[in-house]
Amino acid sequence: MDIQKYLDRINYHGSLERTLDTLQALHEAHLLAVPFENLSIHCGREIHLDEAALFTKIVENRRGGFCYELNGLFGALLAALGYQVSLLSAGVARSAGGFGPAFDHLALLVHLTEDWLVDVGFGDSFLRPVQITEAFEQIQGERAYRFERSGDYWVLQYREDTWQSSYRFTLHPYELADFVERCHFHQSSPESHFTQKQVCTLATSSGRVTLSEQRLIVTTGEERQERLLKNRDEYLATLAEQFGIFLSLEDGKNLTRNLL
């Protein structure tokens, strides 16, 4: 772990004192700098859950990734900075009800005086860690977050107009290797939503920018703008300009072959 290179990647130049304030600032900086994206899957590139490989991709090659990659590497950074970190297995809420299987999502627990849920790999979610407690709602911008208990599970919920569940997890700690099988499923199975649709999304200081298939969506406060990208050149230029992602010629062709 090259801490300084990682901090440069997320444009973080603040304190490294092991406090909640530092954790919050690191978390937000990561979400503003590193996109949630599944483009490697659609480029035909295998994803390896190995810290060195993740560091090369995310830090040195300035790419993003999905939960196993982003939280896997961010957890390693936090551990290198002296935080007490555990990898959590989560089941994602399904639109039809219920939750997905174990290891469907990788989140992080950071223990300070209290336990905090840390997650830089769930797309449009909380910008700063949320305390794992049933005692109160936690407000971030236009959203509120809370936890409910269901047996051994903690259920993360968010409210915009109504309360909805994001995912559930237990506090049992795991190793990155425990997520390999499910990571392979999500990058190879036609049943996985990650193989069905290309997405790249990044939080901004005023909202979010998202490339969903060939549709560019920019939200600023309550304003939302959409436009359809017309060709390969425009798609690749948008990846570079909006997300800082520069693909090789081969990857660019593979990524857009069935899209444009």
C-alpha positions as CSV (number, residue, x, y, z in Angstrom):
1,M,0.0,0.0,0.0
2,D,1.5,3.3,-1.1
3,I,-0.5,5.6,1.1
4,Q,0.6,8.8,-0.5
5,K,-0.2,7.7,-4.1
6,Y,-3.7,6.6,-2.9
7,L,-4.3,9.9,-1.2
8,D,-3.2,11.8,-4.3
9,R,-5.6,9.6,-6.3
10,I,-8.6,10.8,-4.2
11,N,-7.3,14.4,-4.0
12,Y,-7.0,14.2,-0.2
13,H,-4.5,16.5,1.5
14,G,-6.0,16.8,5.0
15,S,-5.1,15.4,8.4
16,L,-4.3,11.7,8.8
17,E,-5.0,11.7,12.6
18,R,-7.1,8.6,13.3
19,T,-10.4,10.4,14.0
20,L,-14.0,10.4,12.8
21,D,-13.4,13.7,11.1
22,T,-10.5,12.2,9.1
23,L,-12.6,9.1,8.2
24,Q,-15.5,11.2,7.0
25,A,-13.2,13.4,4.9
26,L,-11.5,10.4,3.3
27,H,-14.8,8.8,2.6
28,E,-16.2,11.8,0.8
29,A,-13.0,12.5,-1.1
30,H,-13.1,8.9,-2.4
31,L,-16.6,9.2,-3.6
32,L,-15.9,12.5,-5.4
33,A,-12.8,11.1,-7.1
34,V,-13.3,7.4,-7.9
35,P,-16.3,6.3,-10.0
36,F,-18.5,3.3,-9.3
37,E,-18.3,1.4,-12.7
38,N,-18.4,-2.0,-14.2
39,L,-16.7,-1.3,-17.5
40,S,-14.0,-3.9,-17.1
41,I,-16.7,-6.6,-17.3
42,H,-17.9,-5.2,-20.6
43,C,-14.3,-4.8,-21.9
44,G,-13.8,-8.6,-21.3
45,R,-11.3,-7.9,-18.5
46,E,-11.3,-10.3,-15.6
47,I,-11.4,-8.7,-12.2
48,H,-9.0,-10.2,-9.6
49,L,-9.6,-9.5,-5.9
50,D,-5.9,-9.0,-5.1
51,E,-4.8,-5.9,-3.3
52,A,-1.9,-5.2,-5.7
53,A,-4.1,-5.7,-8.8
54,L,-6.7,-3.4,-7.3
55,F,-4.2,-0.7,-6.5
56,T,-2.8,-0.8,-10.0
57,K,-6.3,-0.5,-11.5
58,I,-7.8,2.1,-9.2
59,V,-4.8,4.2,-8.2
60,E,-2.2,3.9,-10.9
61,N,-4.5,3.5,-13.9
62,R,-7.1,5.9,-12.3
63,R,-10.1,3.6,-12.9
64,G,-13.1,2.9,-10.7
65,G,-14.7,-0.4,-10.0
66,F,-17.6,-2.1,-8.2
67,C,-18.0,-2.9,-4.5
68,Y,-15.5,-5.7,-4.1
69,E,-12.8,-3.6,-5.7
70,L,-13.6,-0.1,-4.2
71,N,-14.3,-1.2,-0.7
72,G,-11.7,-3.9,-0.8
73,L,-9.0,-1.4,-1.6
74,F,-10.4,1.4,0.6
75,G,-10.4,-1.0,3.6
76,A,-6.8,-1.7,3.0
77,L,-6.0,2.0,2.9
78,L,-7.9,2.6,6.2
79,A,-6.1,-0.3,7.8
80,A,-2.7,1.1,6.7
81,L,-3.7,4.4,8.3
82,G,-4.3,2.6,11.6
83,Y,-8.1,2.2,11.6
84,Q,-9.7,-1.0,12.9
85,V,-11.5,-2.3,9.8
86,S,-13.7,-5.3,9.1
87,L,-15.1,-6.5,5.7
88,L,-18.8,-7.2,5.9
89,S,-20.9,-9.4,3.7
90,A,-24.2,-7.9,2.7
91,G,-27.3,-9.0,0.8
92,V,-28.8,-6.3,-1.4
93,A,-32.5,-5.5,-1.2
94,R,-34.6,-6.8,-4.1
95,S,-37.3,-4.7,-5.8
96,A,-39.7,-7.6,-5.4
97,G,-38.9,-7.9,-1.7
98,G,-36.4,-9.8,0.3
99,F,-32.6,-9.6,0.0
100,G,-29.9,-11.1,-2.2
101,P,-27.5,-13.8,-0.9
102,A,-24.5,-13.4,1.3
103,F,-21.4,-11.8,-0.3
104,D,-23.6,-10.0,-2.8
105,H,-22.1,-6.7,-1.6
106,L,-19.0,-5.9,0.3
107,A,-19.2,-3.1,2.8
108,L,-16.9,-2.0,5.6
109,L,-17.1,-1.6,9.4
110,V,-14.7,0.8,11.0
111,H,-14.6,0.8,14.8
112,L,-13.8,4.0,16.6
113,T,-15.6,4.7,19.9
114,E,-18.7,3.5,18.0
115,D,-19.1,1.3,15.0
116,W,-19.4,3.0,11.6
117,L,-20.7,1.7,8.3
118,V,-18.3,2.7,5.5
119,D,-19.2,2.2,1.9
120,V,-17.6,3.8,-1.2
121,G,-18.9,1.1,-3.5
122,F,-22.6,1.3,-3.6
123,G,-23.2,4.0,-6.2
124,D,-25.6,6.7,-5.2
125,S,-25.5,6.3,-1.4
126,F,-24.3,8.2,1.7
127,L,-21.3,10.5,1.2
128,R,-20.1,10.1,4.8
129,P,-20.1,7.1,7.1
130,V,-23.2,6.3,9.1
131,Q,-23.1,5.1,12.7
132,I,-24.4,1.6,13.2
133,T,-27.1,2.2,15.7
134,E,-30.9,2.0,16.1
135,A,-31.0,5.1,18.3
136,F,-31.6,7.8,15.7
137,E,-32.0,8.8,12.1
138,Q,-28.9,10.3,10.4
139,I,-29.4,13.2,7.9
140,Q,-27.2,13.7,4.9
141,G,-28.4,16.3,2.5
142,E,-31.8,15.5,1.2
143,R,-31.7,12.0,2.6
144,A,-32.1,10.4,6.0
145,Y,-30.6,7.0,6.9
146,R,-31.5,4.6,9.7
147,F,-30.9,1.0,10.8
148,E,-33.4,-1.7,11.7
149,R,-32.6,-5.0,13.4
150,S,-33.9,-8.3,12.1
151,G,-32.4,-11.1,14.1
152,D,-28.6,-11.0,13.6
153,Y,-29.0,-8.6,10.7
154,W,-28.7,-4.9,10.5
155,V,-30.8,-3.4,7.7
156,L,-29.6,-0.1,6.2
157,Q,-32.6,2.0,5.1
158,Y,-32.8,5.4,3.4
159,R,-35.6,7.9,3.1
160,E,-36.3,10.3,0.3
161,D,-40.1,10.3,0.2
162,T,-40.6,6.9,1.9
163,W,-38.3,4.5,3.7
164,Q,-36.6,1.9,1.5
165,S,-34.0,-0.8,2.3
166,S,-30.6,-0.8,0.7
167,Y,-29.0,-3.9,2.1
168,R,-28.6,-6.0,5.2
169,F,-25.5,-7.4,6.9
170,T,-24.2,-9.0,10.1
171,L,-21.1,-7.7,12.0
172,H,-19.2,-10.9,11.3
173,P,-15.8,-10.1,9.8
174,Y,-14.6,-11.7,6.5
175,E,-11.5,-11.7,4.3
176,L,-11.3,-10.4,0.8
177,A,-10.9,-14.0,-0.5
178,D,-14.3,-14.8,0.9
179,F,-15.9,-12.6,-1.8
180,V,-14.1,-14.2,-4.8
181,E,-16.9,-16.6,-5.7
182,R,-19.6,-14.0,-5.7
183,C,-17.4,-11.5,-7.5
184,H,-16.8,-14.1,-10.3
185,F,-20.6,-14.6,-10.5
186,H,-21.2,-10.9,-11.0
187,Q,-18.7,-10.5,-13.7
188,S,-19.6,-13.7,-15.6
189,S,-23.2,-14.7,-15.1
190,P,-25.9,-13.5,-17.5
191,E,-28.2,-13.4,-14.4
192,S,-26.1,-10.6,-12.8
193,H,-27.2,-7.0,-13.4
194,F,-23.5,-6.1,-13.8
195,T,-23.2,-8.2,-17.0
196,Q,-26.6,-6.9,-18.4
197,K,-25.9,-3.2,-18.3
198,Q,-22.9,-0.8,-18.4
199,V,-22.7,1.9,-15.8
200,C,-20.3,4.6,-14.6
201,T,-21.3,7.0,-11.9
202,L,-19.6,9.6,-9.8
203,A,-20.7,11.9,-7.0
204,T,-20.0,15.6,-7.5
205,S,-20.0,18.5,-5.1
206,S,-23.5,19.5,-6.3
207,G,-25.1,16.2,-7.4
208,R,-24.0,13.2,-9.6
209,V,-23.0,12.4,-13.1
210,T,-23.9,9.0,-14.5
211,L,-23.3,7.2,-17.8
212,S,-26.0,4.5,-18.0
213,E,-25.5,2.5,-21.3
214,Q,-25.2,5.4,-23.8
215,R,-27.3,7.8,-21.7
216,L,-25.5,10.6,-19.9
217,I,-27.4,11.8,-16.8
218,V,-26.3,14.9,-14.8
219,T,-28.1,15.9,-11.6
220,T,-27.5,19.2,-9.9
221,G,-29.6,19.7,-6.8
222,E,-33.1,19.0,-8.0
223,E,-32.3,19.6,-11.7
224,R,-31.8,16.6,-13.9
225,Q,-30.5,16.7,-17.5
226,E,-30.2,13.7,-19.9
227,R,-28.8,13.2,-23.4
228,L,-28.2,10.3,-25.6
229,L,-24.6,9.8,-26.8
230,K,-24.6,9.2,-30.5
231,N,-21.4,7.4,-31.4
232,R,-18.2,5.7,-30.0
233,D,-16.1,8.8,-30.1
234,E,-18.6,10.8,-28.1
235,Y,-19.0,7.9,-25.6
236,L,-15.2,7.6,-25.0
237,A,-14.8,11.3,-24.8
238,T,-17.5,11.5,-22.2
239,L,-15.7,8.8,-20.1
240,A,-12.5,10.9,-20.3
241,E,-14.0,14.3,-19.6
242,Q,-16.6,13.4,-16.9
243,F,-14.9,10.5,-15.2
244,G,-11.2,10.7,-16.0
245,I,-11.2,7.3,-17.6
246,F,-9.0,6.8,-20.7
247,L,-9.4,3.4,-22.3
248,S,-7.1,1.6,-24.7
249,L,-8.2,1.3,-28.3
250,E,-9.0,-2.4,-27.8
251,D,-11.0,-1.8,-24.6
252,G,-12.9,1.1,-26.3
253,K,-13.9,-1.1,-29.2
254,N,-14.9,-4.0,-26.9
255,L,-16.9,-1.7,-24.6
256,T,-18.9,0.0,-27.4
257,R,-19.3,-3.0,-29.8
258,N,-22.8,-3.9,-28.6
259,L,-23.7,-0.4,-27.3
260,L,-23.3,2.0,-30.2
